[in-house]
Amino acid sequence: MCGIVGYVGLARKTKSVLYEGLKRLEYRGYDSAGICYIDGNKNTVIKSEGKLENLNAKLNKIEINSPIGIGHTRWATHGKPSELNAHPHSTGPISVVHNGIVENFYELKNELEQKGAKFYSDTDTEVISQLIFYFINDGKSFEDSVIATFDKIQGSYAVAVLNADEPDKIIATRRFSPLVIAKNDDELFLASDIPAILPYSNEIIFLEDNDFAVLKKNSIEFYDNKKNKVERKSKKINWDPVMIEKAGYRHYMLKEIHEQPRAVFDTIRGRFSDDFETVIFNDFDENLIKDVSRISITACGTSYHASLIGKYMLESISRINTQVELASEFKYREPVLDSNSLVIAVSQSGETADTSEALLEAKKSGVKTLGITNVELSKISRESDFVINTKAGPEIGVASTKAFTTQVVVFYMLSIYLGLVRKVIDKKAAKKLIKDAVAVSKIIQKSLKLDDEIKELSKDFYSYKNFIYLGRGINYPIALEGALKLKEISYIHAEGYAAGEMKHGPIALIDENMPVVFIAPDDEIYYKKLLANFEEIKARGGRIIFITSSSGSLEILGEGDRKIQIPKCSNLLSPLITAIPVQFLAYHIANRLGTDIDQPRNLAKVVTVE
Ligand code: F6R
């Protein structure tokens, strides 16, 4: 989510390489940015909160004649978005930019503080500059200090380090976060993502985990973490920059579908106590929340569907009366809200006009409000009393995918939290639910294997003009979401229904021209009922795609019907798994139809009008 750039050379202006590189990383989303360069023997840092333009305004006022620098765009994890917490972080002559998370940050910070270190920011990154500086003061070389630092650090990182006392080099290292170098004869470029530096050279070197690279104007050396020299060869990259931004995927939507295990994992990371018995929401004031007896959720589109799943979770786990309402309706309906109501506004962008207006309307009644958004500084985050951020990372495809699954997982955690606060579940029950959540990323990962199978299946279905999606219980919203996904990117008419409702009208639509997609995870209550609905459709000639985790044989499936086998998962988390095949189905059908998947006609990613 954060972005790194670096430059060493005389051929170009360091300021413009850093700024242009950061600009090319803009699509990732960020909340602050900064650069550091060395002038003489001094490391100068310039940072700004908010848009890159704010940083640019500062850069425009100064002349930079340095041949070396590093830059960063930040997406806050530890410490709120602010100029102070923006990177680079400096301790004495050492300046650092960092992507990733230092998992043992508290222990290391405590250790350093006991040795006299003074921290100025709330970030995990500052321990890196502090540690390197500590080792240098202890008599180690710059290179050895960096290696010793990362020997102590746990977590994921891509890092670039400058040292004003050795102003000719950048040291870079990585583990689990990408870092690449581009080279020309007498200059080197460093970045977290190829697009940032591709315009300068397509000779790219990919750093491997635990590599240390020492970059000088016309030399580069690589070491492993025992300081043995290693060789890293460059590769010629012939992708166009747009393709690379999509990490080789044809569309952002497909990339974002595949990012869901990571997005869900990032969203739950750090939210559970070590013993898995409690959920940690530092933003909440438990005293304000414990008397909540009624929840009203308001949202639009896909966020509304995630909220419908949230209702099942909140009522089932925390036993709170919960209503969900489309934001565009909520605002004008004069909803009855009392002082024990909590209004939750859910929005990927945090800027949707309908949702933010509904939130403002709710606030007039003096109720407590909670925003669930994917963008930290968004309007809904700013206006809500409490905020829970999803960590999906920037979502670029107009059709929402990874934001949806992260919203669902936030509702799950919130339900456990409120269940514990209200004492309707005990720690033992919470532990079981939390363990299921911890395991779910891997199950999502497994279901991504369906990509090829559904691509193949889409061949038989893309020419239909109408579709029906059916689900029950907590998977009824997935029927709605599946239909919405298909509509918005393939322009095929699709409807989602609660399967039990078919007999009350919609079944009249069924004939051989109407494919019906069943969302049918193998659960105790609904699966058998869905089989009965299945028979009703079959008897009327409908063509079926049956998405299920049941491994039982389905004799009733006819020749044109298809079964999609999904992995098993707890009932409450099953929407995270059933969402995957419906996303793939919409994507592959649209791809066959040749529509503009990432920017479908008439739609905008952020709807700022009512
Ligand atoms: C559907 C989709 C839209 C959004 C809706 C709300 O794929 O993306 O339906 O879900 O416009 O947007 P946010 O969540 O940003 O408030």
Residues whose N, C-alpha, C, O or C-beta is under 5 A from the ligand:
A	BS01	F6R	C300 G301 T302 S303 V346 S347 Q348 S349 G350 T352 V398 A399 S400 K605 V607
